[in-house]
Amino acid sequence: MMRGSQTMAVAVRQPNGEILVHAETLDPRIYSGTVSRWPFLRALPMLWDTLVLGMRTLMFSADVALIEEEEVEFKGPVAWGTMAVSLVVGVAIFFVTPLLLVGLVDRYIPSSVLSNLLEGFIRLLLVVGYIWAIRFMPDIRRVFAYHGAEHKTINAYEAGAPLEPAAVETFSTLHPRCGTGFMLVVVVVSVLVFSLLGRPPMLWRILSRIVLIPVVAGLGYEVIKFGAAHQHNRLVRWVLSPSLALQHLTTGEPTLDMLEVAVKALQRVLADEDLAAETEKTTDQTGVAQTTEVIAGLPRS
């Protein structure tokens, strides 16, 4: 899946070998409206939309693999239900569980700072351990390889290299704007934010972790955005190096076939954004223009 400033596209290889490309315009209120220029506040709608797009993209790719093209849908109540359950489980495991574990030994910890540091350390272990464990699942390994294909393609485009699988293959699978780095930044920011709250009763601590998730996410988003804008600064690269290192767990070396799919998605976004710059698109009642096309393969030059 590739996302530009105005459009997004997802490319999936079908069982018959053809590449199915779905594209649609992004909500301009989120990506180019007034809220997009407000630091910290802009993170929430952008992150939510990214989460929704990511979930829909995964379900879309699964649909393509299982059913005929004419029946493929890019939305539905199942997607919303799956995302809601995933959010609840994620909050329970990565925000509440570390606090409950710390609560078992909290009486022996001499200060609230150390208590919050231990909580953050446990949260980091859970995040890294979870990612490490799911890497052994064949389907997840394949998803991570496609993740690497996305990064290689973006790195190639930003370097001005030809968008051809053979050329893209030489680039790194790491990228400073990756969501993996965002997860690590959120863990670090959460330690700083939660440390300001001291050590209130356990119920209030649990509620604070849940209520302050948007605050932590907003701060983390701004850190990632600043880092990406200053990625050539030596100090910034050093600070963000742990987040890049973590990407070794969430990316894999893709095949040329995977790179072909990633390149096709980016080419579609670039083409649509060029078109959007020249003329206004006709949209449906929801304000979203959608198109789907089947590509037999990339044009060879």
Stockholm file with secondary structure:
# STOCKHOLM 1.0

chainA/1-301         MMRGSQTMAVAVRQPNGEILVHAETLDPRIYSGTVSRWPFLRALPMLWDTLVLGMRTLMFSADVALIEEEEVEFKGPVAWGTMAVSLVVGVAIFFVTPLLLVGLVDRYIPSSVLSNLLEGFIRLLLVVGYIWAIRFMPDIRRVFAYHGAEHKTINAYEAGAPLEPAAVETFSTLHPRCGTGFMLVVVVVSVLVFSLLGRPPMLWRILSRIVLIPVVAGLGYEVIKFGAAHQHNRLVRWVLSPSLALQHLTTGEPTLDMLEVAVKALQRVLADEDLAAETEKTTDQTGVAQTTEVIAGLPRS
#=GR chainA/1-301 SS CEECSSEEEEEEECTTSCEEEEEEECCHHHHTSGGGGSTTTTHHHHHHHHHHHHHHHHHHHHHHHHSCGGGCCSCCHHHHHHHHHHHHHHHIIIIIHHHHHHHTTGGGCSCHHHHHHHHHHHHHHHHHHHHHHHTTSHHHHHHHHHHHHHHHHHHHHHTTCCSSHHHHTTSCSCCTTCHHHHHHHHHHHHHHHHHTTCCCCHHHHHHHHHHTHHHHHHHHHHHHHHHHHTTTSHHHHHHHHHHHHHHHHHCCCCCHHHHHHHHHHHHHHHHHHHHHHHSCCCCCTTSCCEEEEEESSCCCC
#=GC SS_cons         CEECSSEEEEEEECTTSCEEEEEEECCHHHHTSGGGGSTTTTHHHHHHHHHHHHHHHHHHHHHHHHSCGGGCCSCCHHHHHHHHHHHHHHHIIIIIHHHHHHHTTGGGCSCHHHHHHHHHHHHHHHHHHHHHHHTTSHHHHHHHHHHHHHHHHHHHHHTTCCSSHHHHTTSCSCCTTCHHHHHHHHHHHHHHHHHTTCCCCHHHHHHHHHHTHHHHHHHHHHHHHHHHHTTTSHHHHHHHHHHHHHHHHHCCCCCHHHHHHHHHHHHHHHHHHHHHHHSCCCCCTTSCCEEEEEESSCCCC
//
